[in-house]
Amino acid sequence: MGKLIVIEGTDGSGKATQTSMLVKYFEEKGNSVKRLTFPRYSEESSALVRLYLSGAFGKKPDDVNPYAASTFYAVDRFASYKEDWESHYRNGGLVITDRYTTSNAVHQAPKLKSDDREKFLSWLFDFEYRLMELPAPDLVIYLDMPTEITEKMMEGRRSKTGEKGDIHERDEEYLRRCRSCALEVADRWGWKVISCSEGDSPRGIEDIHRDIVGAVEAAIKSN
């Protein structure tokens, strides 16, 4: 089997940029790398995800319970695995993905009271990794960015593009809950947390990249 590395974080934490840099780093070292991004918005398997995020099932994230919402994303991941990267992974290739099952832990668990989250997380990981037989990550890196900084960055992006954002991105209170819950999940499930801020400002992209490379190389060597 290969290695599966997941880059996690709330919206605006720099996942796409850091995923691209990490893929390039390992490709230049001669590794066979498969890059993934979830959800796959252009694919049919993400239809329910797109409906959910557009507000078709409710205008607030909490309008759809976490178990139902998680299955929307799981179907897209299953289709991706079977259609795109199962062979690469099984033949020993390196897979680096921007979001994965872990995103449901970040974005769906906060909908529940603290006492109910552990039950949900146990269900989530068992559902995808055992029952659906999707690979479990070898390493999950959580990019931690304060919500205040994230909101400023996203507002700047929306003002340039005219995008309104999905029901997650438009709800600042929800994003705060996601970040708080994600840090709890990271501690409980052994994710590597990398701070993406210094004071009230984002850290340098290259500095964050170096931290990520160090964490990934250490994980690969230890396994």
C-alpha positions in Angstrom: 0.0 0.0 0.0 1.0 3.6 -0.5 0.9 6.6 1.8 -2.1 8.9 2.3 -1.4 12.4 3.6 -4.3 14.7 4.3 -4.2 18.5 4.5 -7.1 19.8 6.7 -8.3 23.1 7.9 -11.3 25.4 7.9 -12.1 27.6 4.9 -9.4 30.1 4.1 -6.6 28.3 5.9 -4.5 27.8 2.8 -5.1 24.1 2.2 -5.1 24.4 -1.6 -1.8 26.4 -1.7 0.0 24.1 0.7 -1.3 21.0 -1.0 0.1 22.2 -4.3 3.5 23.0 -2.8 3.7 19.7 -1.0 2.9 17.7 -4.2 5.5 19.7 -6.1 8.1 19.1 -3.4 7.6 15.3 -3.5 7.4 15.2 -7.3 10.7 16.9 -7.6 12.2 14.3 -5.3 11.1 11.6 -7.8 8.0 10.3 -6.0 4.9 9.1 -7.8 2.3 11.5 -6.4 -1.5 11.6 -6.8 -3.1 14.9 -5.8 -6.7 15.0 -4.7 -9.2 17.7 -3.7 -12.6 17.1 -2.0 -15.4 17.6 -2.7 -15.1 17.0 -6.5 -17.5 19.7 -7.4 -17.4 19.0 -11.2 -18.3 15.3 -10.8 -21.8 13.7 -10.6 -20.9 12.0 -7.3 -20.9 15.4 -5.6 -24.4 16.3 -6.5 -25.8 16.1 -3.0 -22.9 18.0 -1.6 -23.5 20.8 -4.0 -27.2 20.9 -3.1 -26.4 20.9 0.6 -23.8 23.8 0.3 -26.1 25.8 -1.9 -28.8 25.9 0.7 -31.2 23.5 -1.0 -31.8 21.5 2.2 -31.7 24.5 4.6 -30.1 27.9 4.7 -27.9 27.1 7.8 -25.4 24.3 8.2 -27.3 23.1 11.2 -30.4 22.5 9.1 -28.9 19.2 7.9 -27.9 16.7 10.6 -24.2 15.6 10.6 -24.9 12.0 9.8 -26.9 12.8 6.6 -24.4 15.5 5.5 -21.4 13.2 6.0 -22.9 10.6 3.7 -23.1 13.1 0.9 -19.4 13.6 1.1 -18.6 10.0 1.7 -20.2 8.9 -1.6 -18.1 11.4 -3.5 -14.9 10.0 -1.9 -15.9 6.4 -2.6 -16.5 7.3 -6.3 -13.1 9.1 -6.4 -11.3 6.1 -4.9 -12.8 3.6 -7.3 -12.5 5.8 -10.4 -9.3 7.6 -9.9 -6.7 6.6 -7.3 -7.2 3.0 -5.9 -4.7 1.5 -8.2 -2.1 4.2 -7.5 -2.5 3.8 -3.8 -2.5 0.0 -3.8 0.7 0.0 -5.9 2.6 2.0 -3.3 2.1 5.5 -4.6 1.9 8.7 -2.5 -1.5 10.3 -2.2 -1.8 13.9 -1.0 -5.3 15.3 -0.6 -6.8 18.7 0.2 -9.7 17.5 2.6 -10.8 14.0 3.2 -13.1 12.1 5.7 -11.5 14.3 8.3 -13.3 17.3 6.9 -16.6 15.9 8.2 -15.0 15.8 11.6 -14.1 19.5 11.3 -17.4 20.7 9.7 -20.1 18.2 10.9 -19.1 17.3 14.5 -19.6 21.0 15.6 -23.3 20.6 14.9 -23.6 18.3 17.9 -23.3 18.8 21.6 -19.9 17.9 23.1 -21.2 14.7 24.7 -22.5 13.4 21.3 -19.4 14.2 19.2 -17.3 11.2 20.2 -20.1 8.8 19.1 -20.4 10.7 15.8 -16.6 10.6 15.2 -16.4 6.9 15.9 -19.3 6.3 13.5 -17.8 8.5 10.8 -14.3 6.8 10.8 -15.8 3.3 11.0 -18.3 4.1 8.3 -15.7 5.3 5.8 -12.5 3.4 6.7 -14.1 0.0 7.6 -17.5 -0.3 6.0 -16.8 1.7 2.8 -13.2 0.3 2.8 -11.6 3.7 2.0 -8.0 4.1 3.1 -7.3 5.7 6.5 -4.8 8.5 6.4 -1.2 7.9 7.5 -1.0 11.6 8.6 -3.5 14.4 9.0 -2.1 17.9 9.1 -4.5 20.5 10.5 -3.7 24.1 9.4 -4.9 26.2 12.2 -5.9 29.8 11.3 -7.9 32.0 13.7 -11.4 32.6 12.4 -10.9 36.4 12.5 -8.1 36.2 10.0 -9.9 33.7 7.9 -13.0 35.9 7.6 -10.9 38.9 6.6 -9.2 36.8 3.9 -12.4 35.4 2.6 -14.1 38.8 2.5 -11.2 40.0 0.4 -11.6 37.1 -1.9 -15.3 37.5 -2.2 -15.0 41.2 -2.9 -12.7 40.5 -5.8 -14.6 37.6 -7.3 -18.2 38.6 -6.5 -18.8 35.2 -5.0 -21.3 35.0 -2.1 -19.8 31.8 -0.5 -21.6 28.7 0.5 -23.7 28.2 3.7 -20.5 27.2 5.6 -18.4 30.2 4.5 -21.2 32.8 5.2 -21.7 31.7 8.8 -18.9 33.1 10.9 -20.3 31.7 14.2 -20.3 28.3 12.6 -16.7 28.6 11.4 -15.7 29.5 15.0 -17.3 26.3 16.3 -15.6 24.3 13.5 -12.2 25.6 14.5 -12.8 25.0 18.2 -14.0 21.4 17.5 -11.2 20.7 15.1 -8.6 21.4 17.7 -10.3 19.0 20.1 -10.5 16.4 17.4 -6.9 16.9 16.4 -5.8 16.3 20.0 -8.1 13.3 20.4 -7.2 11.6 17.1 -3.5 12.5 16.8 -3.5 15.0 14.0 -0.5 17.3 13.5 -1.5 20.9 14.2 0.4 23.6 12.4 -0.2 27.2 13.3 -0.8 29.5 10.3 -0.7 32.8 12.1 1.6 35.1 14.1 -0.4 37.5 16.2 -3.1 39.0 14.1 -1.4 38.2 10.7 -1.0 35.0 8.6 2.4 33.3 8.7 4.6 33.2 5.6 3.5 30.5 3.1 7.1 29.2 2.8 7.4 28.9 6.6 4.2 26.9 6.8 5.4 24.7 3.9 8.6 23.9 5.7 6.7 22.8 8.8 4.4 20.6 6.7 7.3 19.0 4.8 9.0 18.2 8.1 5.9 16.6 9.5 5.3 14.5 6.4 8.8 13.3 6.0 8.9 12.3 9.7 5.6 10.4 9.3 6.8 8.6 6.2 10.0 7.5 7.8 8.3 6.3 11.0 5.9 4.1 9.1 
